[in-house]
Amino acid sequence: MTSYLKTLVAAGLLMGALAVQAQELKIGFVNLDRVLRDAAPAKSAQVKLESEFGRREKELLDNENRLKAASDRFEKDAPTLAENERARRQRELIEQDRELQRKRREFQEDLNQRKNEELSAVLDRANRVVRQIFDQEKYDLIVQEAVFASPRVDITDKVIRALNGGSSK
């Protein structure tokens, strides 16, 4: 009976010690999606990409519209065209479509590469800010992905303010 009582007392003390330790643990959560959507550097990167790629995208859309119009004209004229003329115009449309698809792929690859570069720069800055908050406010753990996070531990607004040039406090 005494060993049972000792075990019970030891378990109680251990639980008490764990409860005190858990209360002292400081945890933070950063919603990276919000940071990448709301922070000024992320918005600036988006504007930069739009200005850099907007002209090429407009050219592609114009080319797509011209190809569609040419295709519609061909469909309308096809019944009245001579066989060799119909085959020639069809080959031209196929070639124009291939060229357009190639340009679209190149555009998408270039855009994705630049997006990744800009995103990487914003993420690096955000991680430096999170590290600064971690050190200054003596956090034990800051996570960027969680299934659920209480607003009490959410430090996303602090990170966004710091990235926007405000205080990180």
GIPE-V175001 format. One record per backbone hydrogen bond with DSSP energy under -1.0 kcal/mol. CO is the residue of the C=O (numbers start at 1). NH is the residue of the N-H. Records with the same first field share a line. If there is no record, write none. Layout:
CO->NH + NH
This chain:
1->5
2->6
3->7
4->8
5->9
6->10
7->11
8->12
9->13
10->14
11->15
12->16
13->17
14->18
15->19
16->20
17->21
18->22
19->23
20->24
26->140 + 141
28->143
29->155
30->32
31->35
32->36
33->37
34->38
35->39
39->43
40->44
41->45
42->46
43->47
44->48
45->49
46->50
47->51
48->52
49->53
50->54
53->57
54->58
55->59
56->60
57->61
58->62
59->63
60->64
61->65
62->66
63->67
64->68
65->69
66->70
67->71
68->72
69->73
70->74
71->75
72->76
73->77
74->78
77->80
82->86
83->87
84->88
85->89
86->90
87->91
88->92
89->93
90->94
91->95
92->96
93->97
94->98
95->99
96->100
97->101
98->102
99->103
100->104
101->105
102->106
103->107
104->108
105->109
106->110
107->111
108->112
109->113
110->114
111->115
112->116
113->117
114->118
115->119
116->120
117->121
118->122
119->123
120->124
121->125
122->126
123->127
124->128
125->129
126->130
127->131
128->132
129->133
130->134
131->135
132->136
133->137
134->139
141->28
143->30
150->153
153->29
155->159
156->160
157->161
158->162
159->163
160->164
161->166
162->165
